[in-house]
């Protein structure tokens, strides 16, 4: 018996039934951290903000596999608490590489031939700058990472820019997925039409901060306690460079965020800058929206309104709605087919699949009912 030569090592995904199947190792996956230079200087220190990303990719990307990326951007990677949004990263041995990946995407996608990136939002964890909570530098930070993956931005092995690193293992095609805040950023990036962002799966995304913290001109408390507003969220995620926090607190939280106007509750320029409904004309990434009908944190209208708008614009869209509360990803079979089609460009017919997947009132969340669209094409107002 003669073993297969090294030249025949796996360098392409395995496709079964229109989905990627496990074909690559997980234990030997490559881990690295890259620091990417952004065009922003949110903390006004005359140094461009740096965006830190943690990457896990199949070992085969060093021997011929070109991998697309599944990215989950988050401001929560250094925080504890806040329910399911606790996504603490762990580097136990201090070598600058993650030992604990807090979500499950790496377990699922790396063996299927994808690289997985967890991105620290500007002003959080290992990234520098101020957390502006969905102002321009925050909303578009993921675009900078996509630019790096496509050779349009510079990345380094350290925050000080010691040695430049390129993503020569990447196809340049990116899919983004995330829940709540993490689900808002994929849509924000997509509004730019950035080349390389092929598909997004926003789960319970906050598509308008005015609609999140206000309701018919009144102050709303989505977390359930009086006094909650966007400045509280700022405090919760503010975890970047300690040397710049005082400046950020003074100029962003206590400065720019004064425009939130709790007295009148009026819509103004501050809120308009954080309303993605105003920016949808640029979206071209195939969009699978996911939300819960009983989400009292981010109300389901956030996704329904965007789904309707993108459908009108001719963007490839699909909707998954379930009966639980905040959060809840689509079944991984749907997720896999979506990313297989748009990231590996496998003609699996997902465009001909039903447009809407609805979990009925007593059904298992993993067993949605397929419908032609949402609302049902035959439905009419009562």
C-alpha positions, 0 to 999 in steps of 0.5 A, a space after each residue: 500500500 502506497 500513501 498518497 503523495 503530499 501533492 494530492 493533499 486537499 486544496 478544494 472544498 468538498 461539496 455534498 448536496 449543495 453544501 460544504 462538508 467537513 474536509 479539513 482539520 480543526 486541531 491543526 488550524 492556523 491561528 493569527 492576529 492581524 492589526 489593520 490600518 484604518 482611514 479613521 482617527 476617531 480619538 484624534 491623536 494623529 494616529 490612524 485607528 487600528 482594527 484588530 482581527 483574530 483569524 482561524 483558517 485551515 492549515 491547507 491555506 498554506 499549501 494551496 487552498 484559497 479560502 473565503 472568509 466568514 467574519 463576525 465583527 463585535 464590540 463584545 470580545 473583551 466583555 462579560 455579561 449582557 446575556 448571550 452577548 458575552 463573547 469573551 476571547 481568551 489568550 491563556 498563554 500570552 502568545 497573542 493568539 486566541 486559545 478560546 474562541 467564544 462562538 461556534 463559527 470556527 468549529 463549523 466553518 474551518 473544517 468546511 474550508 473557510 477562514 473565520 475572522 473575529 473582528 474587534 470593533 474600533 475602540 474595543 478589545 485589541 483595536 484602538 480609537 473610540 467606540 462611536 456606537 455606529 457612527 462612520 468609523 464604527 459602521 465601516 470598520 468591517 469594510 477596512 478588513 474586507 479591503 485588507 483581504 483584497 489587498 486594498 489596505 495594510 495589515 501588520 503583525 503588531 499594533 505598532 506596525 512592525 511587519 506587514 502581512 498580506 492575506 495571500 491565502 484568501 479568495 477575497 470573498 467575504 460573508 458576514 454573520 452576527 447577532 444584535 450589534 454584531 448583526 448590524 455591522 454586516 448590513 452597515 458594511 454592505 451599504 458601502 457596496 464594498 468589493 468582496 462582501 458577497 453575502 451577509 446574515 444579519 441576526 436581530 440587527 439594530 438597523 436604526 438606533 432611533 427606532 431602538 432607543 425611541 418609539 413615537 418620540 418617546 424614550 424607549 428602554 430596550 434593556 428593560 431599565 429606566 435611564 438606558 440610552 446609547 451612552 450606556 451602550 458606549 460605556 459597556 463596550 468601551 474597552 480599547 486603549 486605556 490611554 485614550 479612554 478619558 478623551 473618548 469619554 469627554 468628546 464622544 460619550 459626553 460630547 457628541 452623544 449629547 445630541 441624543 436628546 432625551 427631552 423631545 425624543 426628536 429624530 435629528 442628524 445624530 440619529 440619522 447617522 445611525 439609521 441604515 434604512 437611509 443607506 440601503 441603495 448601496 447594498 449588493 451582498 446577498 442578504 439572509 435576514 433572521 429575526 424573532 417575532 417576539 424580540 422585545 429588545 430589537 423589535 422585528 420591524 428592524 429586519 422586516 423593513 430592511 428585507 422589504 427594501 432590499 427586495 424592492 431593490 433587486 438584492 438577493 434576499 431570504 428571510 428566517 423568522 422564528 417565535 423566540 426572543 432576541 437572537 436565534 440564527 437560521 438553521 445551519 443548513 440554510 446558513 451553509 447553503 447561503 455561504 456555499 452559493 455566494 462565497 464558494 460560488 457553487 450553483 446549488 440553486 439557493 436562488 430558487 429556494 423559498 424566500 421565507 422560512 417561518 417557524 410556526 407557533 409550536 414548532 422546533 426553531 430548527 424546523 421552519 415552514 417554507 413559504 414563497 415570501 414574507 408576507 405571504 403573497 396571497 395575504 391581504 390586510 384584514 
